[in-house]
Amino acid sequence: MKALNSSLKYFIVQKLNLSNKVAINYILSGRVLVNGRKGTLSQELLPEDEVQLDDVVIKESRKNVYIAYHKPRGIESTLNTQIENNLRQALNYSETVYPVGRLDKASEGLMLLTNDGRTLFNILHAEKHQEKEYQVTVDKPLTPHALERLAEGIVIMGQKTRPAVVRQVDEITFKIILMQGLNRQIRRMCYKLGYQVEKLVRTRIITLELGNLAPGQWRFLDQDEINSLIENVSN
């Protein structure tokens, strides 16, 4: 989780309207506890940290929240309430949670949202590429050549897409596992091959599955799902 841009000392000074000298004395004397342990002067505070002074809680911990959401077609992947059909309105959830990546307005499927800044950062900026799986329906029958090109990579926006895992489902539908997230990547790849995407559904993000979550519905992740995600992006 991202730090609060302040040390424990700075937090004590601001929260209790104390001088630096008094705040330092409180911390060095062991009167200030962070998550039940004696705090240090330069310690950075995280949103999930609890701070106590003389056994009185002066900062409550914030619980990390992880949400799986089945974004319907037509919802914008933004929290900006000035934009119609935004995520904040669609979710109708009291706390602020941030989407892990985007899903374009015309697409649907799994989105992961969280207030856990550390996990959010690790997924978005991971050195190793994280898998995302999609099911795609196009406007005409797929050919073996088209499936092969999708798998080996296609030049879009001046660069060749990374190799992908592609499996045909039926005459006009295929599944694809990507390990990159270029803007409208699948749609651009299909267009290069002469296809229009009729339906695009994201079914998996790393280890998290869409499952039977209906369009417009969301749920909290269970602890096993959270642990799996965090373990995967931390390694």
C-alpha positions as CSV (number, residue, x, y, z in Angstrom):
1,M,0.0,0.0,0.0
2,K,1.2,3.4,-0.8
3,A,2.6,5.4,2.2
4,L,0.7,8.4,3.5
5,N,3.6,10.7,2.4
6,S,4.5,11.3,6.0
7,S,6.6,9.8,8.7
8,L,5.2,8.7,12.1
9,K,6.7,11.9,13.6
10,Y,5.1,14.1,11.1
11,F,1.7,12.4,11.6
12,I,1.9,12.8,15.4
13,V,2.8,16.5,15.0
14,Q,-0.1,17.2,12.6
15,K,-2.7,14.9,14.3
16,L,-2.1,16.2,17.8
17,N,-0.9,19.7,17.0
18,L,2.4,19.1,18.8
19,S,5.9,20.5,18.4
20,N,8.6,18.4,16.7
21,K,10.4,18.1,20.1
22,V,7.3,16.8,21.9
23,A,6.4,14.4,19.1
24,I,10.0,13.0,19.1
25,N,9.9,12.6,22.9
26,Y,6.6,10.7,22.7
27,I,8.0,8.3,20.0
28,L,11.5,7.8,21.6
29,S,9.9,7.1,25.0
30,G,7.8,4.3,23.5
31,R,4.5,5.9,24.1
32,V,3.5,5.6,20.4
33,L,2.7,2.2,19.1
34,V,2.2,1.2,15.4
35,N,0.3,-2.0,15.0
36,G,1.1,-2.8,18.6
37,R,4.9,-2.2,18.3
38,K,7.0,0.8,19.3
39,G,7.2,3.3,16.5
40,T,10.3,4.9,15.1
41,L,10.9,8.5,14.0
42,S,11.3,7.9,10.3
43,Q,8.7,5.2,10.0
44,E,6.4,5.6,7.1
45,L,2.7,5.1,7.8
46,L,0.5,3.0,5.6
47,P,-3.3,3.3,5.4
48,E,-3.6,-0.1,7.0
49,D,-1.5,0.9,10.0
50,E,-3.1,1.5,13.4
51,V,-1.4,4.1,15.7
52,Q,-1.9,4.4,19.4
53,L,-0.7,6.9,22.0
54,D,-0.8,5.8,25.6
55,D,-3.2,3.0,24.5
56,V,-5.6,5.4,22.8
57,V,-6.1,4.8,19.1
58,I,-5.4,8.0,17.2
59,K,-5.4,6.4,13.8
60,E,-7.5,3.4,12.9
61,S,-6.3,0.8,10.4
62,R,-8.1,0.7,7.0
63,K,-9.0,-2.8,5.8
64,N,-7.9,-3.7,2.3
65,V,-10.7,-4.5,0.0
66,Y,-10.6,-6.6,-3.2
67,I,-13.5,-6.7,-5.5
68,A,-14.2,-8.9,-8.6
69,Y,-16.7,-7.1,-10.9
70,H,-18.3,-8.2,-14.1
71,K,-18.3,-5.0,-16.1
72,P,-21.1,-4.9,-18.6
73,R,-20.8,-3.5,-22.1
74,G,-21.3,0.3,-22.0
75,I,-19.6,1.0,-18.6
76,E,-16.5,3.2,-18.8
77,S,-13.4,2.0,-16.8
78,T,-13.1,5.3,-14.9
79,L,-13.9,6.6,-11.5
80,N,-14.5,10.1,-12.9
81,T,-18.1,10.9,-12.1
82,Q,-18.2,13.6,-14.8
83,I,-18.2,10.8,-17.3
84,E,-21.5,9.0,-17.9
85,N,-21.7,5.3,-17.0
86,N,-18.6,5.4,-14.8
87,L,-17.4,2.7,-12.5
88,R,-18.1,4.6,-9.3
89,Q,-21.8,4.8,-10.2
90,A,-22.0,1.3,-11.6
91,L,-20.5,-0.3,-8.5
92,N,-22.4,1.9,-6.0
93,Y,-19.9,1.0,-3.3
94,S,-19.2,3.4,-0.4
95,E,-15.4,3.2,-0.4
96,T,-13.0,4.2,-3.1
97,V,-11.5,1.2,-4.9
98,Y,-9.3,1.5,-8.0
99,P,-9.4,-0.6,-11.1
100,V,-6.4,-2.8,-11.9
101,G,-6.1,-1.9,-15.6
102,R,-8.8,-1.0,-18.0
103,L,-11.5,-2.7,-20.1
104,D,-12.8,-0.6,-23.0
105,K,-16.4,0.5,-23.1
106,A,-17.5,-1.9,-25.7
107,S,-15.9,-4.9,-23.9
108,E,-17.2,-6.7,-20.9
109,G,-16.0,-9.2,-18.3
110,L,-13.8,-9.4,-15.2
111,M,-12.3,-6.3,-13.5
112,L,-10.4,-6.3,-10.3
113,L,-10.7,-3.3,-8.0
114,T,-8.9,-2.6,-4.8
115,N,-7.7,0.0,-2.3
116,D,-4.5,-2.0,-1.8
117,G,-2.0,0.3,-3.4
118,R,0.9,-2.1,-3.1
119,T,-0.9,-5.0,-4.9
120,L,-2.3,-2.5,-7.4
121,F,1.2,-1.2,-8.2
122,N,2.8,-4.7,-8.3
123,I,0.2,-5.9,-10.9
124,L,0.4,-2.8,-13.1
125,H,4.2,-2.5,-13.0
126,A,5.2,-6.1,-12.7
127,E,8.5,-7.0,-14.5
128,K,7.1,-10.3,-15.4
129,H,4.0,-10.2,-17.6
130,Q,0.7,-11.1,-16.0
131,E,-1.8,-13.3,-17.9
132,K,-5.2,-12.1,-18.8
133,E,-7.6,-14.4,-20.7
134,Y,-10.4,-13.4,-23.0
135,Q,-13.2,-15.0,-25.1
136,V,-13.7,-13.3,-28.4
137,T,-16.5,-13.6,-31.0
138,V,-15.9,-12.2,-34.5
139,D,-18.1,-11.4,-37.5
140,K,-17.1,-14.3,-39.8
141,P,-15.5,-17.8,-39.6
142,L,-12.0,-18.0,-38.3
143,T,-9.3,-19.6,-40.4
144,P,-6.3,-21.6,-39.3
145,H,-4.1,-18.8,-40.7
146,A,-5.9,-16.1,-38.6
147,L,-5.5,-18.2,-35.4
148,E,-1.9,-18.8,-36.1
149,R,-1.2,-15.0,-36.7
150,L,-3.0,-14.1,-33.4
151,A,-0.8,-16.6,-31.5
152,E,2.5,-15.6,-33.0
153,G,1.9,-11.8,-32.9
154,I,0.7,-9.0,-35.1
155,V,2.2,-5.5,-35.7
156,I,-0.2,-2.9,-34.3
157,M,0.6,0.7,-33.5
158,G,4.1,0.2,-34.7
159,Q,5.0,-2.8,-32.6
160,K,4.5,-6.5,-32.8
161,T,2.4,-8.0,-30.1
162,R,3.9,-10.7,-27.8
163,P,3.1,-14.3,-28.5
164,A,-0.2,-15.4,-27.1
165,V,-2.0,-18.7,-26.4
166,V,-5.0,-19.1,-28.7
167,R,-7.6,-21.8,-28.8
168,Q,-10.6,-21.9,-31.1
169,V,-14.0,-22.4,-29.4
170,D,-16.3,-22.6,-32.4
171,E,-16.5,-21.3,-35.9
172,I,-16.4,-17.6,-34.9
173,T,-15.2,-17.7,-31.3
174,F,-11.7,-18.1,-29.8
175,K,-10.0,-17.8,-26.5
176,I,-6.8,-15.9,-26.1
177,I,-4.3,-15.4,-23.2
178,L,-2.3,-12.2,-23.4
179,M,0.6,-11.2,-21.3
180,Q,0.5,-7.5,-22.3
181,G,-2.2,-4.8,-22.4
182,L,-1.9,-2.5,-25.4
183,N,-4.8,-0.1,-26.0
184,R,-7.7,-2.1,-27.6
185,Q,-5.1,-4.8,-28.4
186,I,-7.4,-7.6,-29.4
187,R,-9.7,-5.5,-31.5
188,R,-6.7,-4.0,-33.3
189,M,-5.2,-7.5,-33.9
190,C,-8.5,-8.8,-35.3
191,Y,-9.0,-5.7,-37.5
192,K,-5.5,-6.3,-39.0
193,L,-6.7,-9.8,-40.0
194,G,-10.0,-8.5,-41.5
195,Y,-12.3,-9.3,-38.6
196,Q,-14.6,-7.2,-36.6
197,V,-15.0,-8.1,-32.9
198,E,-18.7,-8.7,-32.1
199,K,-18.2,-9.6,-28.4
200,L,-15.2,-9.5,-26.1
201,V,-15.3,-10.9,-22.6
202,R,-12.4,-11.0,-20.1
203,T,-12.6,-14.2,-18.2
204,R,-9.4,-14.2,-16.1
205,I,-6.9,-11.9,-14.5
206,I,-3.8,-13.8,-13.4
207,T,-5.3,-16.4,-11.0
208,L,-8.7,-14.7,-10.6
209,E,-11.6,-16.2,-12.6
210,L,-14.8,-14.5,-13.7
211,G,-16.7,-17.7,-13.0
212,N,-20.5,-17.3,-12.9
213,L,-20.6,-13.7,-11.9
214,A,-23.4,-12.1,-14.0
215,P,-22.9,-8.8,-15.9
216,G,-23.2,-5.9,-13.4
217,Q,-22.6,-8.0,-10.4
218,W,-19.6,-7.8,-8.1
219,R,-18.3,-9.7,-5.1
220,F,-15.5,-9.5,-2.5
221,L,-12.6,-11.9,-3.1
222,D,-12.2,-14.7,-0.5
223,Q,-8.9,-15.0,1.4
224,D,-7.6,-17.8,-0.8
225,E,-8.1,-15.7,-4.0
226,I,-6.4,-12.7,-2.3
227,N,-3.5,-14.8,-1.2
228,S,-3.1,-16.3,-4.6
229,L,-3.0,-12.9,-6.3
230,I,-0.6,-11.4,-3.9
231,E,1.7,-14.4,-4.0
232,N,1.7,-14.4,-7.8
233,V,2.6,-10.7,-8.1
234,S,5.1,-10.6,-5.3
235,N,7.3,-13.4,-6.6
